[in-house]
Amino acid sequence: MKSSSRRFSWNRYAAIVLVGLLPFLQTACTPKPWVKPYQRQHLADPIMDQGRNPVSSSYLTHVYQAREGARGAESTHGVGCGCN
């Protein structure tokens, strides 16, 4: 009987801590942008472009589409047959 009362108090303590931490955990879901407007100039730099070579990008896109078996497969998930 004594151990069950300890477990009850431990569960109660855990629930109180969880309810106390819940507001702090929800503050991570703020609608503010993580990238400030003055930081976006670095992201718009041409060196940040993944496909700097248009010929290479076109070829890799063609190969990817041929492997997936579906046109436009590079921009969406879950398309193509998936067989190798």
Contact map, one row per residue, 1 for C-alpha under 8 A:
111110000000000000000000000000000000000000000000000000000000000000000000000000000000
111111000000000000000000000000000000000000000000000000000000000000000000000000000000
111111100000000000000000000000000000000000000000000000000000000000000000000000000000
111111110000000000000000000000000000000000000000000000000000000000000000000000000000
111111111000000000000000000000000000000000000000000000000000000000000000000000000000
011111111100000000000000000000000000000000000000000000000000000000000000000000000000
001111111110000000000000000000000000000000000000000000000000000000000000000000000000
000111111111000000000000000000000000000000000000000000000000000000000000000000000000
000011111111100000000000000000000000000000000000000000000000000000000000000000000000
000001111111110000000000000000000000000000000000000000000000000000000000000000000000
000000111111111000000000000000000000000000000000000000000000000000000000000000000000
000000011111111100000000000000000000000000000000000000000000000000000000000000000000
000000001111111110000000000000000000000000000000000000000000000000000000000000000000
000000000111111111000000000000000000000000000000000000000000000000000000000000000000
000000000011111111100000000000000000000000000000000000000000000000000000000000000000
000000000001111111110000000000000000000000000000000000000000000000000000000000000000
000000000000111111111000000000000000000000000000000000000000000000000000000000000000
000000000000011111111100000000000000000000000000000000000000000000000000000000000000
000000000000001111111110000000000000000000000000000000000000000000000000000000000000
000000000000000111111111000000000000000000000000000000000000000000000000000000000000
000000000000000011111111100000000000000000000000000000000000000000000000000000000000
000000000000000001111111110000000000000000000000000000000000000000000000000000000000
000000000000000000111111111000000000000000000000000000000000000000000000000000000000
000000000000000000011111111100000000000000000000000000000000000000000000000000000000
000000000000000000001111111100000000000000000000000000000000000000000000000000000000
000000000000000000000111111110000000000000000000000000000000000000000000000000000000
000000000000000000000011111111000000000000000000000000000000000000000000000000000000
000000000000000000000001111111000000000000000000000000000000000000000000000000000000
000000000000000000000000011111100000000000000000000000000000000000000000000000000000
000000000000000000000000001111110000000000000000000000000000000000000000000000000000
000000000000000000000000000011111000000000000000000000000000000000000000000000000000
000000000000000000000000000001111100000000000000000000000000000000000000000000000000
000000000000000000000000000000111111000000000000000000000000000000000000000000000000
000000000000000000000000000000011111000000000000000000000000000000000000000000000000
000000000000000000000000000000001111101100000000000000000000000000000000000000000000
000000000000000000000000000000001111111100000000000000000000000000000000000000000000
000000000000000000000000000000000011111110000000000000000000000000000000000000000000
000000000000000000000000000000000001111110000000000000000000000000000000000000000000
000000000000000000000000000000000011111111100000000000000000000000000000000000000000
000000000000000000000000000000000011111111110000000000000000000000000000000000000000
000000000000000000000000000000000000111111111000000000000000000000000000000000000000
000000000000000000000000000000000000001111111000000000000000000000000000000000000000
000000000000000000000000000000000000001111111001000000000000000000000000000000000000
000000000000000000000000000000000000000111111101000000000000000000000000000000000000
000000000000000000000000000000000000000011111111100000000000000000000000000000000000
000000000000000000000000000000000000000000011111100100000000000000000000000000000000
000000000000000000000000000000000000000000001111110100000000000000000000000000000000
000000000000000000000000000000000000000000111111110000000000000000000000000000000000
000000000000000000000000000000000000000000001111111100000000000000000000000000000000
000000000000000000000000000000000000000000000011111100000000000000000000000000000000
000000000000000000000000000000000000000000000000111111011000000000000000000000000000
000000000000000000000000000000000000000000000110111111001000000000000000000000000000
000000000000000000000000000000000000000000000000001111111000000000000000000000000000
000000000000000000000000000000000000000000000000001111111100000000000000000000000000
000000000000000000000000000000000000000000000000000011111110000000000000000000000000
000000000000000000000000000000000000000000000000001011111111000000000000000000000000
000000000000000000000000000000000000000000000000001111111111100000000000000000000000
000000000000000000000000000000000000000000000000000001111111110000000000000000000000
000000000000000000000000000000000000000000000000000000111111111000000000000000000000
000000000000000000000000000000000000000000000000000000011111111100000000000000000000
000000000000000000000000000000000000000000000000000000001111111110000000010000000000
000000000000000000000000000000000000000000000000000000000111111111000000000000000000
000000000000000000000000000000000000000000000000000000000011111111100000000000000000
000000000000000000000000000000000000000000000000000000000001111111110000110000000000
000000000000000000000000000000000000000000000000000000000000111111111111110000000000
000000000000000000000000000000000000000000000000000000000000011111111110000000000000
000000000000000000000000000000000000000000000000000000000000001111111000000000000000
000000000000000000000000000000000000000000000000000000000000000111111100100000111100
000000000000000000000000000000000000000000000000000000000000000011111110100000011000
000000000000000000000000000000000000000000000000000000000000000011011111100000110000
000000000000000000000000000000000000000000000000000000000000000011001111100000000000
000000000000000000000000000000000000000000000000000000000000000010000111111100000000
000000000000000000000000000000000000000000000000000000000000000110011111111110110000
000000000000000000000000000000000000000000000000000000000000100110000001111110000000
000000000000000000000000000000000000000000000000000000000000000000000001111110000000
000000000000000000000000000000000000000000000000000000000000000000000001111111100000
000000000000000000000000000000000000000000000000000000000000000000000000111111100000
000000000000000000000000000000000000000000000000000000000000000000000000000111110000
000000000000000000000000000000000000000000000000000000000000000000010100100111111100
000000000000000000000000000000000000000000000000000000000000000000011100100001111100
000000000000000000000000000000000000000000000000000000000000000000011000000000111110
000000000000000000000000000000000000000000000000000000000000000000010000000000111111
000000000000000000000000000000000000000000000000000000000000000000000000000000001111
000000000000000000000000000000000000000000000000000000000000000000000000000000000111
